[in-house]
Amino acid sequence: MTKADIVNEISKSTGIEKLTVQKTVEAFMEGVKDSLAKDTNVYLRGFGSFIVKKRAKKTARNISKNTTIIIPEHFIPSFKPAKTFVGKVKVSVK
């Protein structure tokens, strides 16, 4: 499902015009990105949490040059679904 599909679904189910729904969805995504960039997690009860995870410094290999490289400590965005979300997916997907 793409962003356009989500906009269409919301527009059909609520009767709100697509342009308004699209602006709302994009504003929501920007809000999540901005919060995570500021190291503030986003919690949506019954849906899940958008969180920032810390990755430790590690040693890796560049196999094309056969050299060792150091990957510094860094942060990545992550999504942790709520228990009800996981339960619904487990039952419906086969």
Buried (B, 14 or more C-beta within 10 A) or exposed (E): EEEEEEBBEBBEEEEEEEEEBBEEBEEEEEEBEEBBEEEEBBEEEEEBBBBBEEEEEEEEEEEEEEEEEEEEEEEEBEEEBBEEBEEEEEEEEE
